[in-house]
Amino acid sequence: MTPSAERPVLWMGSSRKDLRAFPRQVRRDIGKALYAAQQGEIDPAAKALKGFGGGSVLEIITDQHGDTWRTVYVVRFKAAI
């Protein structure tokens, strides 16, 4: 995808605020994976979320200091992530 075709991230409810409360490195890892999604790619940290059939709902998983952090996003909409 070209930069002009980059899809914006639309945040639902308190998701953006919640993400900002995550540790710095976790935010960076998730941000990197979301940026890849905006470019039409799938980051290695993102996997299809089980139980939703197919790959339109993905989960980013990152580990930091013995804790696991998860973020879910949808890619089935053409206009946004």
C-alpha positions in Angstrom: 0.0 0.0 0.0 1.1 3.5 -0.6 1.2 6.0 2.3 -1.9 7.7 0.9 -3.7 4.3 1.1 -2.8 3.8 4.7 -6.0 3.1 6.7 -6.6 5.1 9.9 -7.1 3.4 13.3 -10.6 4.1 14.7 -10.6 3.6 18.5 -13.7 2.2 20.2 -14.8 3.2 23.7 -11.9 3.7 26.1 -9.5 1.5 24.0 -7.1 4.4 23.2 -7.0 5.5 26.8 -6.5 2.0 28.0 -3.6 1.4 25.6 -1.9 4.6 26.9 -1.9 3.1 30.4 0.2 0.1 29.1 4.0 0.1 29.8 6.0 2.0 27.2 7.6 -1.0 25.5 4.2 -2.7 25.2 2.7 0.4 23.6 5.6 0.4 21.1 5.1 -3.3 20.2 1.4 -2.8 19.8 1.9 0.5 17.8 4.3 -1.3 15.5 1.8 -4.1 14.9 -1.1 -1.6 14.3 1.1 0.4 11.9 1.7 -2.8 9.9 -2.0 -3.4 9.8 -2.5 0.1 8.5 -0.1 -0.8 5.7 -2.0 -3.9 4.8 0.5 -6.2 6.5 0.3 -8.6 9.5 3.0 -8.2 12.1 4.4 -11.4 13.5 2.9 -10.5 17.0 -0.6 -10.5 15.5 -2.6 -13.8 15.1 -6.2 -14.5 14.2 -8.4 -14.4 17.2 -9.8 -17.8 17.9 -13.5 -18.2 17.7 -14.1 -15.5 15.2 -13.5 -17.5 12.0 -11.0 -16.4 9.5 -8.5 -13.6 9.8 -10.6 -10.5 10.0 -10.3 -10.2 13.8 -6.7 -10.2 15.0 -5.0 -10.2 18.4 -1.6 -8.6 19.1 0.2 -10.4 21.9 3.3 -9.1 23.6 5.1 -10.1 26.7 6.8 -7.7 29.1 8.4 -8.5 32.5 6.5 -11.8 32.9 3.1 -10.3 31.9 1.2 -10.8 28.7 -0.6 -7.9 27.1 -3.2 -8.3 24.4 -4.9 -6.0 22.0 -7.6 -6.9 19.5 -8.3 -5.2 16.2 -10.5 -5.8 13.1 -9.3 -5.6 9.5 -12.4 -6.5 7.6 -13.5 -2.9 7.0 -11.9 -1.2 4.0 -11.9 2.3 5.4 -10.2 1.8 8.8 -8.5 -0.6 11.3 
